[in-house]
Amino acid sequence: MALDWMAWTWETAGFFAFLGLALVVLTLLAAYRPENPRRGILGFPTTRGDRFFVSLLGTAYIFIIFMRTGGETLWYPFAAAILFAVAMFRLA
């Protein structure tokens, strides 16, 4: 198959399904409930999509730093990433 080079596990498929679903939801929200950009703790006006993108970047950095420091279980960075995303959507 053409996709044999990638290790497709249910976790990987779930992650990409979540990203696809999130993009669909953000697109529908933008179409049916448009918003004005707001200025938060980041210091520049952001929309839902901007805050989602910053949340994804922050989550990647949280996991990379945790794995680099020798973390065993990934539940701690998962909790930190959820808190970071909630903070981005509430405060940014």
C-alpha positions as CSV (number, residue, x, y, z in Angstrom):
1,M,0.0,0.0,0.0
2,A,1.0,3.6,-0.4
3,L,0.7,4.4,3.3
4,D,2.8,1.4,4.6
5,W,5.7,3.8,5.4
6,M,3.7,5.4,8.3
7,A,3.0,3.6,11.6
8,W,-0.8,4.1,11.6
9,T,-2.1,3.2,15.0
10,W,-5.5,4.0,16.5
11,E,-3.9,6.8,18.5
12,T,-2.5,8.4,15.3
13,A,-5.8,8.0,13.5
14,G,-7.6,9.5,16.5
15,F,-5.3,12.5,16.5
16,F,-5.9,13.2,12.8
17,A,-9.6,12.6,13.2
18,F,-9.7,15.1,16.0
19,L,-7.8,17.7,14.0
20,G,-10.2,17.2,11.0
21,L,-13.2,17.5,13.3
22,A,-11.9,20.6,15.0
23,L,-11.3,22.3,11.6
24,V,-14.8,21.4,10.5
25,V,-16.3,22.8,13.7
26,L,-14.1,26.0,13.5
27,T,-15.2,26.5,9.9
28,L,-18.9,26.1,10.8
29,L,-18.5,28.4,13.7
30,A,-16.9,31.0,11.5
31,A,-19.7,30.7,9.0
32,Y,-22.6,30.8,11.4
33,R,-21.3,32.7,14.3
34,P,-18.6,35.1,13.1
35,E,-16.6,36.8,15.8
36,N,-14.5,40.0,16.1
37,P,-10.9,39.5,16.9
38,R,-10.1,40.2,20.6
39,R,-7.0,41.2,22.3
40,G,-5.9,39.1,25.2
41,I,-2.7,38.1,27.0
42,L,-0.9,37.5,23.8
43,G,-0.9,41.2,23.0
44,F,-2.4,41.0,19.5
45,P,-5.9,40.4,18.2
46,T,-6.8,36.8,17.8
47,T,-9.7,34.8,16.5
48,R,-10.8,31.2,17.4
49,G,-8.6,29.8,14.7
50,D,-5.5,31.7,15.9
51,R,-6.1,30.5,19.5
52,F,-6.5,26.9,18.2
53,F,-3.3,27.1,16.3
54,V,-1.4,28.6,19.3
55,S,-2.9,25.8,21.5
56,L,-1.6,23.2,19.1
57,L,1.9,24.7,19.0
58,G,2.0,25.0,22.7
59,T,0.8,21.4,23.1
60,A,3.6,20.2,20.8
61,Y,6.2,22.1,22.8
62,I,4.9,20.8,26.1
63,F,5.1,17.2,25.0
64,I,8.5,17.7,23.4
65,I,10.0,19.3,26.5
66,F,8.5,16.6,28.7
67,M,9.8,13.7,26.6
68,R,13.2,15.4,26.3
69,T,13.5,15.6,30.1
70,G,12.9,11.8,30.3
71,G,9.2,11.7,31.3
72,E,7.7,8.2,31.5
73,T,4.0,8.6,31.4
74,L,2.3,11.1,29.1
75,W,-0.6,11.9,31.3
76,Y,1.2,14.8,33.0
77,P,1.9,16.7,29.8
78,F,-1.6,15.8,28.5
79,A,-3.1,17.6,31.6
80,A,-0.7,20.5,31.1
81,A,-1.7,20.8,27.4
82,I,-5.4,20.8,28.3
83,L,-4.9,23.5,30.8
84,F,-2.8,25.5,28.3
85,A,-5.5,25.2,25.7
86,V,-8.2,26.2,28.1
87,A,-6.1,29.2,29.1
88,M,-5.5,30.2,25.4
89,F,-9.2,30.1,24.7
90,R,-10.2,31.9,27.9
91,L,-7.5,34.5,28.2
92,A,-6.0,35.1,24.8
